[in-house]
Amino acid sequence: MPKPALFFRKLGPRQGTEKGQTSISLETVQCELCPHHCIIPPGKTGICGIRKNTGGRLVTFCYEKICAVDIDPIEKKPLFHFLPGTKTLSIATRGCNLRCLNCQNWQISQITDGAVLSINPEHASDTFVELAIKSKSKSISYTYTEPTIFYELMIETAKKAKKAGLKNIIVSNGYIEEKPLTELCKYIDAANIDLKAFSNDIYIKLSGGKLEPVMKSLKILKMNKVWLEITNLVIPSFSDNINSCKEMCKWICKELGAETPLHFSRFYPMYKLKDISPTSIKTLIEMKKTALRQGLKYVYIGNVSKNEADTEPFEDTICPKCNKTVIKREGFFVRETNLKKGYCSCGEKIPGVWK
């Protein structure tokens, strides 16, 4: 059975009087979870396809749409400065509030129908906490699709996970309103936010969302002391502009801090962008150099094969003071750690959550 959704209000009844307006029924609601603010007539869903108006009440079907549960290395999120080398239980439901042309999980994020996992909706949050403990995971990650869409399931699970001594992580597009995000911050320990571009026009063209709400979410997470890392997928002709990269990195330094890890991720042809070539290694390296020149201290390049990365420490954590490798990675795995209680041997404190 669907469960009551949070963050909505009733709109009707009112009759449009100006040209182009239409009447709004007594049972029409407006979702206030994300910046789309979907106006939803009875029997319809919002953009996400998961939240539905049933008789003037907004309900969520996310408990019935659980589609992924897996154990991942935390580096896969990617989180490089948060409990490195540990496992995290990753969960997702169908649905998303953006329509990214390059979506890598479109089979579950852009489709709300189809087979889902046989997890009892009434006990899903308890099941997730039990699975995390049984698998010796240190955290639960709300990921793969967009966790904002399964907000009710996420926050219910996060509360129980916190009581059990587990950490909570969101891997998100950051397209969420201030009130629900601020409430969520009470239970979330770390976040990787996908900052898709630093141009509103590109944002709209690429994802159907706007840039400003994501910038606001990043500042809210930082203000609430959630450990924050950012991923920027570098898509040729969309988000590979060096000047835009420069402005993005300057903004990150000013508003979030130079210690904020930034992950440049390589694009491969996907979903509705199958005719675009993979990002060149040269472009990725230039983006990284640009970020470092703007003052960011921890910049990574991901989604690159081992052979292509042989000449560059794309995913290693380097001490910004002495240039020593403090964490060596290969793919999603930590191969060597030279940190002692969060400090390099030269005495430089490397920001992060290390235990």
C-alpha positions in Angstrom: 0.0 0.0 0.0 1.3 3.5 -0.7 2.2 5.7 2.3 1.5 9.3 3.0 4.0 11.7 1.4 5.6 14.6 3.1 5.9 18.2 1.9 2.8 19.1 -0.1 -0.2 21.4 0.1 -3.7 21.5 -1.2 -4.4 24.2 -3.9 -8.1 24.1 -4.8 -10.7 25.1 -5.4 -10.3 28.2 -7.6 -11.4 29.1 -11.1 -9.0 30.7 -13.6 -10.1 34.1 -14.7 -7.3 35.2 -17.0 -6.7 33.9 -20.5 -5.0 30.5 -20.5 -5.9 29.7 -16.9 -7.9 26.6 -16.0 -9.9 25.6 -13.0 -8.2 23.8 -10.2 -10.3 21.1 -8.4 -10.8 20.9 -4.7 -8.5 17.9 -4.6 -5.5 19.3 -6.5 -2.2 19.4 -4.6 1.2 20.9 -5.0 4.3 18.9 -4.1 6.9 21.0 -2.2 9.7 18.4 -2.0 11.7 19.7 -4.9 12.0 22.9 -6.9 9.7 21.6 -9.7 6.7 22.3 -7.3 4.6 19.9 -9.4 0.9 20.8 -9.4 -0.8 17.4 -9.4 -4.5 16.8 -10.2 -6.3 13.8 -8.6 -5.1 10.5 -9.9 -1.9 11.9 -11.4 1.8 11.8 -10.4 4.4 14.5 -10.5 7.5 14.5 -12.7 9.1 11.7 -10.6 6.3 9.3 -11.3 6.4 8.1 -7.7 4.4 10.6 -5.8 0.7 10.5 -6.6 -2.4 12.5 -5.8 -5.0 10.1 -4.3 -8.2 11.8 -3.3 -6.5 15.1 -2.5 -3.7 13.5 -0.5 -0.2 13.0 -1.8 1.1 9.5 -1.4 4.4 7.8 -2.2 4.8 4.5 -3.9 8.6 4.4 -3.3 8.3 1.5 -0.7 6.8 -0.6 -3.5 9.4 0.5 -6.0 12.6 -0.6 -4.3 14.8 -1.8 -7.3 18.4 -2.0 -6.1 20.2 -3.2 -2.9 23.9 -3.9 -3.1 27.2 -3.7 -1.2 29.6 -1.2 -2.6 33.1 0.1 -1.7 32.5 3.6 -0.5 34.9 4.9 -3.2 32.3 4.0 -5.8 29.9 6.8 -4.6 32.5 8.5 -5.1 33.6 9.5 -1.6 37.4 9.7 -1.1 37.6 11.5 2.2 34.9 9.7 4.1 35.6 6.3 5.8 38.0 5.2 2.9 38.2 1.4 2.3 34.9 0.6 4.0 31.8 -1.0 2.6 28.4 0.7 2.2 25.0 -0.7 1.7 23.5 1.0 -1.4 19.7 1.2 -1.9 17.5 2.8 -4.5 13.9 2.9 -5.8 12.6 3.7 -9.3 12.1 7.3 -10.3 13.9 10.6 -10.6 13.0 14.3 -10.6 15.4 15.2 -13.5 15.5 14.0 -17.1 19.2 13.9 -17.8 20.1 13.1 -21.4 23.1 11.2 -20.3 21.5 9.2 -17.4 23.6 6.1 -16.7 20.8 4.4 -14.7 17.9 5.4 -17.0 16.5 1.8 -16.9 15.5 2.5 -13.2 15.5 6.3 -12.9 13.4 7.1 -15.9 11.0 4.2 -15.7 8.6 3.7 -12.8 7.0 0.4 -13.9 8.4 -3.1 -14.1 9.7 -5.7 -11.7 11.1 -4.6 -8.3 12.8 -6.4 -5.5 10.7 -8.6 -3.1 11.2 -6.6 0.0 8.3 -6.2 2.4 7.4 -2.5 2.2 6.2 -2.5 5.8 9.6 -3.6 7.1 12.0 -2.2 4.4 13.9 0.3 6.6 14.5 -2.4 9.3 15.6 -4.8 6.5 18.2 -2.3 5.2 19.7 -1.7 8.7 19.9 -5.4 9.3 21.6 -6.0 5.9 24.1 -3.3 6.6 25.0 -4.7 9.9 25.2 -8.3 8.6 27.4 -7.3 5.7 29.7 -5.3 8.1 29.0 -2.1 6.2 29.8 1.1 8.0 27.1 3.1 6.3 24.0 3.1 4.1 24.0 5.0 0.8 20.8 6.3 -0.8 22.0 6.3 -4.4 21.8 5.0 -8.0 18.6 6.9 -8.8 17.6 10.1 -6.9 17.1 9.7 -3.2 15.0 12.9 -3.0 12.3 10.8 -4.7 12.2 8.2 -2.0 12.6 10.8 0.8 10.2 9.1 3.2 11.9 5.7 2.9 15.3 7.4 3.1 14.7 9.4 6.3 12.9 6.5 8.0 15.9 4.3 7.3 18.4 7.0 8.2 16.9 7.5 11.6 17.1 3.8 12.4 20.6 3.5 10.9 21.8 6.3 13.1 20.5 4.7 16.2 22.3 1.5 15.2 25.6 3.3 14.9 25.7 3.4 11.1 26.5 6.4 8.9 24.1 7.7 6.2 25.2 8.9 2.8 23.2 10.6 -0.1 24.4 10.5 -3.7 22.2 13.1 -5.2 21.5 15.6 -7.9 20.8 18.2 -5.1 17.5 19.1 -6.6 15.6 19.4 -3.3 13.9 22.2 -1.4 15.4 23.8 1.7 13.0 22.6 4.3 13.2 18.8 3.5 17.0 19.0 3.0 17.5 20.8 6.3 15.4 18.1 8.1 17.4 15.4 6.3 20.7 16.9 7.4 20.0 15.9 11.0 20.6 12.3 9.9 22.9 12.4 7.0 26.7 12.3 7.5 28.1 12.6 4.0 26.9 13.6 0.5 28.2 13.5 -3.0 26.3 16.0 -5.1 26.3 15.9 -8.9 27.0 19.5 -10.0 26.2 18.9 -13.7 27.4 22.2 -15.1 27.9 25.8 -14.1 25.5 27.3 -16.7 21.8 27.5 -16.1 21.1 27.2 -19.8 23.2 24.0 -20.0 21.5 22.7 -16.8 18.1 23.1 -18.3 19.1 21.6 -21.7 20.9 18.7 -20.1 18.6 17.7 -17.2 15.4 19.8 -17.2 16.4 21.3 -13.9 18.0 24.7 -12.9 21.4 25.4 -11.5 20.5 27.8 -8.6 18.6 25.2 -6.5 21.6 22.9 -6.6 24.0 25.7 -5.6 21.6 26.4 -2.7 21.6 22.8 -1.6 25.4 22.6 -1.6 25.5 25.6 0.8 22.8 24.1 3.0 24.8 20.8 3.3 28.0 22.7 4.1 26.2 24.9 6.7 24.8 21.8 8.4 28.3 20.2 8.6 27.5 17.3 6.3 30.7 16.0 4.8 30.5 17.1 1.1 32.1 16.0 -2.1 31.1 17.1 -5.6 31.1 15.2 -8.9 31.2 17.0 -12.2 30.6 14.8 -15.3 32.5 16.3 -18.1 30.4 16.0 -21.2 31.8 17.3 -24.5 29.9 20.3 -25.8 27.9 20.5 -22.5 30.1 20.8 -19.5 33.7 20.8 -20.9 34.1 24.6 -21.1 37.2 25.7 -19.3 36.0 29.2 -18.5 32.8 27.7 -17.0 35.0 25.3 -15.0 37.1 28.2 -13.7 34.0 30.0 -12.5 32.6 26.8 -10.9 35.8 26.2 -9.0 36.1 29.8 -7.8 32.5 29.5 -6.5 33.3 26.2 -4.7 36.3 27.8 -3.0 34.4 30.8 -1.9 31.1 29.3 -0.8 32.1 25.7 0.2 35.8 25.9 1.0 39.0 25.0 -0.9 39.1 21.6 1.0 35.9 20.4 -0.8 36.9 17.4 -2.9 35.9 17.7 -6.6 35.6 14.7 -8.8 35.8 15.2 -12.6 34.2 12.2 -14.2 34.7 11.0 -17.7 31.6 10.8 -19.9 30.9 7.8 -22.1 28.1 7.6 -24.7 24.9 6.9 -22.8 21.1 7.0 -23.1 20.1 10.0 -25.3 23.7 11.1 -25.8 24.9 8.0 -27.6 26.4 10.0 -30.5 28.8 12.1 -28.4 32.4 10.8 -28.0 33.9 10.0 -24.6 35.6 12.9 -22.9 39.3 13.1 -23.9 41.9 12.5 -21.2 43.5 15.8 -22.3 40.3 17.7 -21.4 40.0 16.0 -18.0 43.6 16.9 -17.1 43.1 20.5 -18.2 39.9 20.7 -16.0 41.9 19.3 -13.1 44.7 21.8 -13.6 42.1 24.6 -13.8 40.6 23.5 -10.5 43.9 23.4 -8.8 44.9 26.8 -10.1 41.7 28.2 -8.7 42.7 27.0 -5.2 40.9 23.7 -4.8 43.2 21.3 -2.9 41.7 17.9 -3.6 40.8 17.2 -7.3 40.2 13.8 -8.8 39.5 12.3 -12.2 37.3 9.3 -12.4 35.8 6.8 -14.8 39.2 6.3 -16.6 40.7 2.9 -17.3 43.9 1.8 -15.5 46.0 1.9 -18.6 45.0 5.5 -19.4 45.7 6.6 -15.8 49.1 5.1 -15.5 51.0 8.3 -16.0 48.7 10.4 -13.7 47.6 9.9 -10.0 44.0 10.5 -11.0 42.4 9.0 -7.9 45.2 9.3 -5.3 44.9 11.8 -2.4 47.9 14.0 -2.5 49.0 16.2 0.5 48.7 19.8 -0.7 51.7 20.8 1.4 54.4 18.2 0.7 52.9 16.5 -2.4 53.2 13.1 -0.8 50.6 10.4 -1.7 48.6 9.9 1.5 46.0 7.5 0.0 46.7 5.4 -3.1 43.7 4.0 -5.0 43.2 1.7 -7.8 39.7 1.8 -9.3 37.3 1.6 -6.3 39.8 0.2 -3.9 42.3 1.7 -1.5 45.7 0.1 -2.0 47.8 2.1 0.5 47.2 4.6 3.3 49.8 6.9 4.8 47.5 8.9 7.1 47.8 8.9 10.8 44.6 10.2 12.5 43.9 12.4 9.5 47.4 13.9 9.2 50.1 13.6 6.7 53.6 12.8 8.0 54.6 16.4 7.2 52.0 17.6 9.8 49.3 18.7 7.3 45.8 17.9 8.3 43.9 16.2 5.5 40.2 17.1 5.9 37.7 14.3 6.0 36.0 11.7 8.2 38.5 8.9 8.8 36.9 6.7 11.4 
